[in-house]
Amino acid sequence: MSQFLPLQTFPSTRAKLKFKCKPYEMTSREHDLRAALIQWRDFKMIEEDLDGDIFFGPQLIMTNKILNHVINLAHYAKLSTPTS
């Protein structure tokens, strides 16, 4: 079948990681930011009328992986404003 349809290689559409953070000890600022983001995430669940979703839960609004990445970016001052 390959004689009729030659295989093509497509370039990867996945972007490379642009920021790698070194391990660090979370300070009270990072813990406060984490608590605020979790509180915001829970509020958005109620606001969007998704608080009854027991399958996805708050992960539907913002996954823990993204939440941790936001905290890492804030720790290394890579976020200039709250909306970035």
C-alpha positions as MATLAB code, in Angstrom:
seq = 'MSQFLPLQTFPSTRAKLKFKCKPYEMTSREHDLRAALIQWRDFKMIEEDLDGDIFFGPQLIMTNKILNHVINLAHYAKLSTPTS';
ca = [
       0.000    0.000    0.000;
       2.940    2.361    0.600;
       3.736    2.314   -3.121;
       0.471    4.165   -3.744;
       0.584    6.562   -0.811;
       4.094    7.632    0.156;
       4.477    8.333    3.854;
       5.033   11.954    4.719;
       6.613   13.246    7.864;
       4.808   16.168    9.401;
       6.488   18.721   11.632;
       5.568   18.587   15.289;
       2.809   21.004   16.257;
       3.697   20.833   19.919;
       5.597   23.849   21.190;
       8.787   23.328   23.134;
       8.808   24.295   26.785;
      10.025   27.846   27.055;
      10.615   27.940   30.772;
      12.063   25.309   33.055;
      12.085   26.106   36.723;
      14.537   24.827   39.232;
      13.148   23.240   42.391;
      12.574   25.708   45.201;
      11.045   25.857   48.655;
       7.617   27.491   48.556;
       7.352   30.585   50.726;
       4.234   32.020   52.318;
       3.689   34.149   49.188;
       3.468   31.058   46.985;
       1.211   29.305   49.500;
      -1.055   32.387   49.615;
      -1.164   32.531   45.816;
      -1.995   28.837   45.667;
      -4.827   29.259   48.173;
      -6.160   32.289   46.257;
      -6.075   30.411   42.942;
      -7.861   27.424   44.463;
     -10.474   29.748   45.964;
     -10.897   31.493   42.573;
     -11.217   28.124   40.847;
     -13.935   27.045   43.285;
     -15.734   30.372   42.832;
     -15.640   29.977   39.032;
     -17.162   26.503   39.384;
     -20.129   28.008   41.244;
     -20.322   31.018   38.912;
     -20.436   28.801   35.823;
     -22.987   26.513   37.532;
     -20.590   23.561   37.412;
     -20.425   22.901   41.156;
     -22.494   19.728   40.735;
     -19.897   18.160   38.411;
     -18.370   15.388   40.498;
     -16.431   13.793   37.635;
     -14.089   16.658   36.721;
     -14.568   19.015   39.657;
     -12.445   22.174   39.865;
      -9.939   20.617   37.437;
     -12.417   21.581   34.723;
     -11.636   25.273   35.292;
      -7.874   25.004   35.903;
      -5.871   21.814   36.250;
      -3.425   21.412   39.123;
      -0.587   21.257   36.591;
      -1.489   24.696   35.218;
      -2.068   26.039   38.726;
       1.432   24.901   39.748;
       2.907   26.390   36.577;
       1.305   29.765   37.337;
       2.788   29.630   40.841;
       6.225   28.785   39.408;
       6.033   31.667   36.934;
       5.017   34.045   39.701;
       7.874   32.808   41.908;
      10.448   33.566   39.216;
       8.742   36.915   38.395;
       7.853   35.854   34.849;
       4.325   37.246   35.201;
       4.313   41.016   35.010;
       0.593   41.510   35.691;
      -2.234   39.313   37.012;
      -3.762   39.183   33.525;
      -0.620   37.938   31.780;
];
